[in-house]
Amino acid sequence: MKIQFENLGCIEQGSVELNDLTIFCGKNNTGKTYVMYTLYGFLARKFPLNFPCESGSWSDRHANRSRFG
């Protein structure tokens, strides 16, 4: 799935092609985390995301957790 975006944080224009495993790497303060949070927010609302693990899904374990908790 290829996603294109404009004016996303410090990124004027870009695109991401999502595969089974997609890794973002680069210098600090270039928008990697901003893009990841945006993609997660978009995909979590459009498609069910389940991260299987022994004690339930990742989203179940982190649903009521604050960013720093």
Secondary structure, 3 states (H helix, E strand, C coil): CEEEEEEECCEEEEEEECCCCCCCCCCCCCCHHHHHHHHHHHHHHHCCCCCCCCCCCHHHHHCCCCCCC
